[in-house]
Amino acid sequence: MKETEKPELTQDAWDELVESKKREMAVIREKVREMAKAGKQKRVYYIDDERHEVWI
């Protein structure tokens, strides 16, 4: 396989990847809801191209 070629995902592997991303996003949305109820906001900032998130 050449370096520029990407391996093909089977349909089952693709479905599992999609489901795992959906679960991950659901967890993130729930955390945002909980923090919003607590009156907090997420602040995102970058230091040397590194992303940082803080709830204030």
mmCIF file of the N, C-alpha and C atoms, coordinates in Angstrom:
data_MODEL
# 
_entry.id   MODEL 
# 
loop_
_atom_site.group_PDB 
_atom_site.id 
_atom_site.type_symbol 
_atom_site.label_atom_id 
_atom_site.label_alt_id 
_atom_site.label_comp_id 
_atom_site.label_asym_id 
_atom_site.label_entity_id 
_atom_site.label_seq_id 
_atom_site.pdbx_PDB_ins_code 
_atom_site.Cartn_x 
_atom_site.Cartn_y 
_atom_site.Cartn_z 
_atom_site.occupancy 
_atom_site.B_iso_or_equiv 
_atom_site.pdbx_formal_charge 
_atom_site.auth_seq_id 
_atom_site.auth_comp_id 
_atom_site.auth_asym_id 
_atom_site.auth_atom_id 
_atom_site.pdbx_PDB_model_num 
ATOM 1   N N  . MET A 1 1  ? 0.847   -1.175 0.000  1.00 0.00 ? 1  MET A N  1 
ATOM 2   C CA . MET A 1 1  ? 0.000   0.000  0.000  1.00 0.00 ? 1  MET A CA 1 
ATOM 3   C C  . MET A 1 1  ? 0.895   1.242  0.000  1.00 0.00 ? 1  MET A C  1 
ATOM 4   N N  . LYS A 1 2  ? 0.575   2.181  -0.847 1.00 0.00 ? 2  LYS A N  1 
ATOM 5   C CA . LYS A 1 2  ? 1.341   3.422  -0.906 1.00 0.00 ? 2  LYS A CA 1 
ATOM 6   C C  . LYS A 1 2  ? 1.017   4.281  0.308  1.00 0.00 ? 2  LYS A C  1 
ATOM 7   N N  . GLU A 1 3  ? 1.922   5.204  0.637  1.00 0.00 ? 3  GLU A N  1 
ATOM 8   C CA . GLU A 1 3  ? 1.707   6.070  1.796  1.00 0.00 ? 3  GLU A CA 1 
ATOM 9   C C  . GLU A 1 3  ? 0.487   6.957  1.631  1.00 0.00 ? 3  GLU A C  1 
ATOM 10  N N  . THR A 1 4  ? 0.173   7.342  0.400  1.00 0.00 ? 4  THR A N  1 
ATOM 11  C CA . THR A 1 4  ? -0.948  8.247  0.169  1.00 0.00 ? 4  THR A CA 1 
ATOM 12  C C  . THR A 1 4  ? -2.289  7.526  0.178  1.00 0.00 ? 4  THR A C  1 
ATOM 13  N N  . GLU A 1 5  ? -2.279  6.209  0.102  1.00 0.00 ? 5  GLU A N  1 
ATOM 14  C CA . GLU A 1 5  ? -3.519  5.446  0.108  1.00 0.00 ? 5  GLU A CA 1 
ATOM 15  C C  . GLU A 1 5  ? -4.016  5.258  1.531  1.00 0.00 ? 5  GLU A C  1 
ATOM 16  N N  . LYS A 1 6  ? -5.320  5.326  1.677  1.00 0.00 ? 6  LYS A N  1 
ATOM 17  C CA . LYS A 1 6  ? -5.923  5.104  2.987  1.00 0.00 ? 6  LYS A CA 1 
ATOM 18  C C  . LYS A 1 6  ? -6.617  3.745  2.974  1.00 0.00 ? 6  LYS A C  1 
ATOM 19  N N  . PRO A 1 7  ? -6.536  3.019  4.078  1.00 0.00 ? 7  PRO A N  1 
ATOM 20  C CA . PRO A 1 7  ? -7.215  1.721  4.109  1.00 0.00 ? 7  PRO A CA 1 
ATOM 21  C C  . PRO A 1 7  ? -8.731  1.917  4.074  1.00 0.00 ? 7  PRO A C  1 
ATOM 22  N N  . GLU A 1 8  ? -9.411  1.039  3.386  1.00 0.00 ? 8  GLU A N  1 
ATOM 23  C CA . GLU A 1 8  ? -10.866 1.114  3.288  1.00 0.00 ? 8  GLU A CA 1 
ATOM 24  C C  . GLU A 1 8  ? -11.485 0.532  4.554  1.00 0.00 ? 8  GLU A C  1 
ATOM 25  N N  . LEU A 1 9  ? -12.516 1.203  5.045  1.00 0.00 ? 9  LEU A N  1 
ATOM 26  C CA . LEU A 1 9  ? -13.236 0.692  6.209  1.00 0.00 ? 9  LEU A CA 1 
ATOM 27  C C  . LEU A 1 9  ? -14.369 -0.205 5.739  1.00 0.00 ? 9  LEU A C  1 
ATOM 28  N N  . THR A 1 10 ? -14.582 -1.279 6.458  1.00 0.00 ? 10 THR A N  1 
ATOM 29  C CA . THR A 1 10 ? -15.744 -2.102 6.159  1.00 0.00 ? 10 THR A CA 1 
ATOM 30  C C  . THR A 1 10 ? -16.977 -1.355 6.643  1.00 0.00 ? 10 THR A C  1 
ATOM 31  N N  . GLN A 1 11 ? -18.129 -1.768 6.194  1.00 0.00 ? 11 GLN A N  1 
ATOM 32  C CA . GLN A 1 11 ? -19.365 -1.093 6.599  1.00 0.00 ? 11 GLN A CA 1 
ATOM 33  C C  . GLN A 1 11 ? -19.567 -1.190 8.110  1.00 0.00 ? 11 GLN A C  1 
ATOM 34  N N  . ASP A 1 12 ? -19.253 -2.346 8.693  1.00 0.00 ? 12 ASP A N  1 
ATOM 35  C CA . ASP A 1 12 ? -19.398 -2.507 10.143 1.00 0.00 ? 12 ASP A CA 1 
ATOM 36  C C  . ASP A 1 12 ? -18.451 -1.586 10.901 1.00 0.00 ? 12 ASP A C  1 
ATOM 37  N N  . ALA A 1 13 ? -17.216 -1.480 10.430 1.00 0.00 ? 13 ALA A N  1 
ATOM 38  C CA . ALA A 1 13 ? -16.244 -0.598 11.082 1.00 0.00 ? 13 ALA A CA 1 
ATOM 39  C C  . ALA A 1 13 ? -16.683 0.853  10.959 1.00 0.00 ? 13 ALA A C  1 
ATOM 40  N N  . TRP A 1 14 ? -17.207 1.227  9.792  1.00 0.00 ? 14 TRP A N  1 
ATOM 41  C CA . TRP A 1 14 ? -17.686 2.597  9.580  1.00 0.00 ? 14 TRP A CA 1 
ATOM 42  C C  . TRP A 1 14 ? -18.860 2.889  10.510 1.00 0.00 ? 14 TRP A C  1 
ATOM 43  N N  . ASP A 1 15 ? -19.817 1.963  10.594 1.00 0.00 ? 15 ASP A N  1 
ATOM 44  C CA . ASP A 1 15 ? -20.982 2.155  11.461 1.00 0.00 ? 15 ASP A CA 1 
ATOM 45  C C  . ASP A 1 15 ? -20.561 2.310  12.918 1.00 0.00 ? 15 ASP A C  1 
ATOM 46  N N  . GLU A 1 16 ? -19.591 1.527  13.353 1.00 0.00 ? 16 GLU A N  1 
ATOM 47  C CA . GLU A 1 16 ? -19.101 1.617  14.730 1.00 0.00 ? 16 GLU A CA 1 
ATOM 48  C C  . GLU A 1 16 ? -18.428 2.965  14.971 1.00 0.00 ? 16 GLU A C  1 
ATOM 49  N N  . LEU A 1 17 ? -17.666 3.431  13.999 1.00 0.00 ? 17 LEU A N  1 
ATOM 50  C CA . LEU A 1 17 ? -17.019 4.741  14.113 1.00 0.00 ? 17 LEU A CA 1 
ATOM 51  C C  . LEU A 1 17 ? -18.056 5.850  14.227 1.00 0.00 ? 17 LEU A C  1 
ATOM 52  N N  . VAL A 1 18 ? -19.085 5.795  13.400 1.00 0.00 ? 18 VAL A N  1 
ATOM 53  C CA . VAL A 1 18 ? -20.151 6.802  13.438 1.00 0.00 ? 18 VAL A CA 1 
ATOM 54  C C  . VAL A 1 18 ? -20.864 6.764  14.786 1.00 0.00 ? 18 VAL A C  1 
ATOM 55  N N  . GLU A 1 19 ? -21.185 5.581  15.268 1.00 0.00 ? 19 GLU A N  1 
ATOM 56  C CA . GLU A 1 19 ? -21.871 5.460  16.561 1.00 0.00 ? 19 GLU A CA 1 
ATOM 57  C C  . GLU A 1 19 ? -21.008 5.976  17.705 1.00 0.00 ? 19 GLU A C  1 
ATOM 58  N N  . SER A 1 20 ? -19.720 5.690  17.673 1.00 0.00 ? 20 SER A N  1 
ATOM 59  C CA . SER A 1 20 ? -18.847 6.159  18.749 1.00 0.00 ? 20 SER A CA 1 
ATOM 60  C C  . SER A 1 20 ? -18.752 7.680  18.734 1.00 0.00 ? 20 SER A C  1 
ATOM 61  N N  . LYS A 1 21 ? -18.712 8.289  17.557 1.00 0.00 ? 21 LYS A N  1 
ATOM 62  C CA . LYS A 1 21 ? -18.669 9.756  17.465 1.00 0.00 ? 21 LYS A CA 1 
ATOM 63  C C  . LYS A 1 21 ? -19.981 10.362 17.947 1.00 0.00 ? 21 LYS A C  1 
ATOM 64  N N  . LYS A 1 22 ? -21.104 9.710  17.645 1.00 0.00 ? 22 LYS A N  1 
ATOM 65  C CA . LYS A 1 22 ? -22.403 10.202 18.121 1.00 0.00 ? 22 LYS A CA 1 
ATOM 66  C C  . LYS A 1 22 ? -22.464 10.159 19.642 1.00 0.00 ? 22 LYS A C  1 
ATOM 67  N N  . ARG A 1 23 ? -21.968 9.062  20.241 1.00 0.00 ? 23 ARG A N  1 
ATOM 68  C CA . ARG A 1 23 ? -21.951 8.958  21.704 1.00 0.00 ? 23 ARG A CA 1 
ATOM 69  C C  . ARG A 1 23 ? -21.059 10.033 22.308 1.00 0.00 ? 23 ARG A C  1 
ATOM 70  N N  . GLU A 1 24 ? -19.910 10.253 21.691 1.00 0.00 ? 24 GLU A N  1 
ATOM 71  C CA . GLU A 1 24 ? -18.964 11.262 22.164 1.00 0.00 ? 24 GLU A CA 1 
ATOM 72  C C  . GLU A 1 24 ? -19.597 12.658 22.131 1.00 0.00 ? 24 GLU A C  1 
ATOM 73  N N  . MET A 1 25 ? -20.288 12.976 21.052 1.00 0.00 ? 25 MET A N  1 
ATOM 74  C CA . MET A 1 25 ? -20.928 14.291 20.927 1.00 0.00 ? 25 MET A CA 1 
ATOM 75  C C  . MET A 1 25 ? -22.078 14.433 21.920 1.00 0.00 ? 25 MET A C  1 
ATOM 76  N N  . ALA A 1 26 ? -22.800 13.354 22.204 1.00 0.00 ? 26 ALA A N  1 
ATOM 77  C CA . ALA A 1 26 ? -23.885 13.407 23.179 1.00 0.00 ? 26 ALA A CA 1 
ATOM 78  C C  . ALA A 1 26 ? -23.337 13.726 24.568 1.00 0.00 ? 26 ALA A C  1 
ATOM 79  N N  . VAL A 1 27 ? -22.205 13.147 24.918 1.00 0.00 ? 27 VAL A N  1 
ATOM 80  C CA . VAL A 1 27 ? -21.573 13.418 26.214 1.00 0.00 ? 27 VAL A CA 1 
ATOM 81  C C  . VAL A 1 27 ? -21.156 14.883 26.293 1.00 0.00 ? 27 VAL A C  1 
ATOM 82  N N  . ILE A 1 28 ? -20.583 15.397 25.217 1.00 0.00 ? 28 ILE A N  1 
ATOM 83  C CA . ILE A 1 28 ? -20.157 16.799 25.195 1.00 0.00 ? 28 ILE A CA 1 
ATOM 84  C C  . ILE A 1 28 ? -21.362 17.721 25.330 1.00 0.00 ? 28 ILE A C  1 
ATOM 85  N N  . ARG A 1 29 ? -22.440 17.438 24.595 1.00 0.00 ? 29 ARG A N  1 
ATOM 86  C CA . ARG A 1 29 ? -23.643 18.284 24.684 1.00 0.00 ? 29 ARG A CA 1 
ATOM 87  C C  . ARG A 1 29 ? -24.224 18.266 26.089 1.00 0.00 ? 29 ARG A C  1 
ATOM 88  N N  . GLU A 1 30 ? -24.224 17.109 26.735 1.00 0.00 ? 30 GLU A N  1 
ATOM 89  C CA . GLU A 1 30 ? -24.745 17.005 28.102 1.00 0.00 ? 30 GLU A CA 1 
ATOM 90  C C  . GLU A 1 30 ? -23.904 17.839 29.064 1.00 0.00 ? 30 GLU A C  1 
ATOM 91  N N  . LYS A 1 31 ? -22.596 17.805 28.918 1.00 0.00 ? 31 LYS A N  1 
ATOM 92  C CA . LYS A 1 31 ? -21.724 18.610 29.784 1.00 0.00 ? 31 LYS A CA 1 
ATOM 93  C C  . LYS A 1 31 ? -21.993 20.094 29.576 1.00 0.00 ? 31 LYS A C  1 
ATOM 94  N N  . VAL A 1 32 ? -22.159 20.516 28.327 1.00 0.00 ? 32 VAL A N  1 
ATOM 95  C CA . VAL A 1 32 ? -22.452 21.925 28.036 1.00 0.00 ? 32 VAL A CA 1 
ATOM 96  C C  . VAL A 1 32 ? -23.772 22.321 28.687 1.00 0.00 ? 32 VAL A C  1 
ATOM 97  N N  . ARG A 1 33 ? -24.782 21.459 28.599 1.00 0.00 ? 33 ARG A N  1 
ATOM 98  C CA . ARG A 1 33 ? -26.084 21.748 29.232 1.00 0.00 ? 33 ARG A CA 1 
ATOM 99  C C  . ARG A 1 33 ? -25.941 21.892 30.742 1.00 0.00 ? 33 ARG A C  1 
ATOM 100 N N  . GLU A 1 34 ? -25.205 20.966 31.359 1.00 0.00 ? 34 GLU A N  1 
ATOM 101 C CA . GLU A 1 34 ? -25.021 21.021 32.813 1.00 0.00 ? 34 GLU A CA 1 
ATOM 102 C C  . GLU A 1 34 ? -24.301 22.294 33.239 1.00 0.00 ? 34 GLU A C  1 
ATOM 103 N N  . MET A 1 35 ? -23.267 22.669 32.509 1.00 0.00 ? 35 MET A N  1 
ATOM 104 C CA . MET A 1 35 ? -22.514 23.871 32.857 1.00 0.00 ? 35 MET A CA 1 
ATOM 105 C C  . MET A 1 35 ? -23.353 25.125 32.615 1.00 0.00 ? 35 MET A C  1 
ATOM 106 N N  . ALA A 1 36 ? -24.174 25.128 31.572 1.00 0.00 ? 36 ALA A N  1 
ATOM 107 C CA . ALA A 1 36 ? -25.037 26.278 31.306 1.00 0.00 ? 36 ALA A CA 1 
ATOM 108 C C  . ALA A 1 36 ? -26.052 26.438 32.432 1.00 0.00 ? 36 ALA A C  1 
ATOM 109 N N  . LYS A 1 37 ? -26.573 25.327 32.942 1.00 0.00 ? 37 LYS A N  1 
ATOM 110 C CA . LYS A 1 37 ? -27.505 25.391 34.075 1.00 0.00 ? 37 LYS A CA 1 
ATOM 111 C C  . LYS A 1 37 ? -26.820 25.966 35.305 1.00 0.00 ? 37 LYS A C  1 
ATOM 112 N N  . ALA A 1 38 ? -25.538 25.698 35.453 1.00 0.00 ? 38 ALA A N  1 
ATOM 113 C CA . ALA A 1 38 ? -24.773 26.209 36.590 1.00 0.00 ? 38 ALA A CA 1 
ATOM 114 C C  . ALA A 1 38 ? -24.324 27.653 36.352 1.00 0.00 ? 38 ALA A C  1 
ATOM 115 N N  . GLY A 1 39 ? -24.681 28.211 35.187 1.00 0.00 ? 39 GLY A N  1 
ATOM 116 C CA . GLY A 1 39 ? -24.342 29.592 34.890 1.00 0.00 ? 39 GLY A CA 1 
ATOM 117 C C  . GLY A 1 39 ? -22.919 29.795 34.407 1.00 0.00 ? 39 GLY A C  1 
ATOM 118 N N  . LYS A 1 40 ? -22.308 28.745 33.881 1.00 0.00 ? 40 LYS A N  1 
ATOM 119 C CA . LYS A 1 40 ? -20.919 28.849 33.426 1.00 0.00 ? 40 LYS A CA 1 
ATOM 120 C C  . LYS A 1 40 ? -20.858 28.837 31.900 1.00 0.00 ? 40 LYS A C  1 
ATOM 121 N N  . GLN A 1 41 ? -19.797 29.435 31.382 1.00 0.00 ? 41 GLN A N  1 
ATOM 122 C CA . GLN A 1 41 ? -19.558 29.453 29.943 1.00 0.00 ? 41 GLN A CA 1 
ATOM 123 C C  . GLN A 1 41 ? -18.187 28.860 29.651 1.00 0.00 ? 41 GLN A C  1 
ATOM 124 N N  . LYS A 1 42 ? -18.081 28.258 28.478 1.00 0.00 ? 42 LYS A N  1 
ATOM 125 C CA . LYS A 1 42 ? -16.800 27.679 28.081 1.00 0.00 ? 42 LYS A CA 1 
ATOM 126 C C  . LYS A 1 42 ? -15.974 28.746 27.370 1.00 0.00 ? 42 LYS A C  1 
ATOM 127 N N  . ARG A 1 43 ? -14.747 28.889 27.793 1.00 0.00 ? 43 ARG A N  1 
ATOM 128 C CA . ARG A 1 43 ? -13.812 29.793 27.126 1.00 0.00 ? 43 ARG A CA 1 
ATOM 129 C C  . ARG A 1 43 ? -12.713 28.932 26.522 1.00 0.00 ? 43 ARG A C  1 
ATOM 130 N N  . VAL A 1 44 ? -12.452 29.154 25.244 1.00 0.00 ? 44 VAL A N  1 
ATOM 131 C CA . VAL A 1 44 ? -11.420 28.408 24.528 1.00 0.00 ? 44 VAL A CA 1 
ATOM 132 C C  . VAL A 1 44 ? -10.310 29.380 24.169 1.00 0.00 ? 44 VAL A C  1 
ATOM 133 N N  . TYR A 1 45 ? -9.083  28.989 24.465 1.00 0.00 ? 45 TYR A N  1 
ATOM 134 C CA . TYR A 1 45 ? -7.947  29.823 24.101 1.00 0.00 ? 45 TYR A CA 1 
ATOM 135 C C  . TYR A 1 45 ? -6.800  28.932 23.638 1.00 0.00 ? 45 TYR A C  1 
ATOM 136 N N  . TYR A 1 46 ? -5.882  29.538 22.918 1.00 0.00 ? 46 TYR A N  1 
ATOM 137 C CA . TYR A 1 46 ? -4.765  28.803 22.341 1.00 0.00 ? 46 TYR A CA 1 
ATOM 138 C C  . TYR A 1 46 ? -3.450  29.368 22.852 1.00 0.00 ? 46 TYR A C  1 
ATOM 139 N N  . ILE A 1 47 ? -2.559  28.489 23.261 1.00 0.00 ? 47 ILE A N  1 
ATOM 140 C CA . ILE A 1 47 ? -1.206  28.865 23.653 1.00 0.00 ? 47 ILE A CA 1 
ATOM 141 C C  . ILE A 1 47 ? -0.266  28.000 22.829 1.00 0.00 ? 47 ILE A C  1 
ATOM 142 N N  . ASP A 1 48 ? 0.547   28.650 22.020 1.00 0.00 ? 48 ASP A N  1 
ATOM 143 C CA . ASP A 1 48 ? 1.486   27.924 21.146 1.00 0.00 ? 48 ASP A CA 1 
ATOM 144 C C  . ASP A 1 48 ? 0.774   26.843 20.335 1.00 0.00 ? 48 ASP A C  1 
ATOM 145 N N  . ASP A 1 49 ? -0.315  27.195 19.704 1.00 0.00 ? 49 ASP A N  1 
ATOM 146 C CA . ASP A 1 49 ? -1.108  26.291 18.857 1.00 0.00 ? 49 ASP A CA 1 
ATOM 147 C C  . ASP A 1 49 ? -1.700  25.111 19.627 1.00 0.00 ? 49 ASP A C  1 
ATOM 148 N N  . GLU A 1 50 ? -1.754  25.195 20.936 1.00 0.00 ? 50 GLU A N  1 
ATOM 149 C CA . GLU A 1 50 ? -2.362  24.146 21.747 1.00 0.00 ? 50 GLU A CA 1 
ATOM 150 C C  . GLU A 1 50 ? -3.689  24.668 22.288 1.00 0.00 ? 50 GLU A C  1 
ATOM 151 N N  . ARG A 1 51 ? -4.753  23.917 22.067 1.00 0.00 ? 51 ARG A N  1 
ATOM 152 C CA . ARG A 1 51 ? -6.093  24.344 22.461 1.00 0.00 ? 51 ARG A CA 1 
ATOM 153 C C  . ARG A 1 51 ? -6.337  24.038 23.935 1.00 0.00 ? 51 ARG A C  1 
ATOM 154 N N  . HIS A 1 52 ? -6.906  25.027 24.648 1.00 0.00 ? 52 HIS A N  1 
ATOM 155 C CA . HIS A 1 52 ? -7.262  24.872 26.053 1.00 0.00 ? 52 HIS A CA 1 
ATOM 156 C C  . HIS A 1 52 ? -8.709  25.306 26.236 1.00 0.00 ? 52 HIS A C  1 
ATOM 157 N N  . GLU A 1 53 ? -9.451  24.595 27.080 1.00 0.00 ? 53 GLU A N  1 
ATOM 158 C CA . GLU A 1 53 ? -10.832 24.953 27.385 1.00 0.00 ? 53 GLU A CA 1 
ATOM 159 C C  . GLU A 1 53 ? -10.960 25.151 28.884 1.00 0.00 ? 53 GLU A C  1 
ATOM 160 N N  . VAL A 1 54 ? -11.679 26.213 29.266 1.00 0.00 ? 54 VAL A N  1 
ATOM 161 C CA . VAL A 1 54 ? -11.894 26.507 30.679 1.00 0.00 ? 54 VAL A CA 1 
ATOM 162 C C  . VAL A 1 54 ? -13.356 26.881 30.859 1.00 0.00 ? 54 VAL A C  1 
ATOM 163 N N  . TRP A 1 55 ? -13.962 26.377 31.920 1.00 0.00 ? 55 TRP A N  1 
ATOM 164 C CA . TRP A 1 55 ? -15.334 26.767 32.259 1.00 0.00 ? 55 TRP A CA 1 
ATOM 165 C C  . TRP A 1 55 ? -15.261 27.866 33.303 1.00 0.00 ? 55 TRP A C  1 
ATOM 166 N N  . ILE A 1 56 ? -15.851 29.026 32.983 1.00 0.00 ? 56 ILE A N  1 
ATOM 167 C CA . ILE A 1 56 ? -15.830 30.148 33.925 1.00 0.00 ? 56 ILE A CA 1 
ATOM 168 C C  . ILE A 1 56 ? -17.237 30.596 34.243 1.00 0.00 ? 56 ILE A C  1 
# 
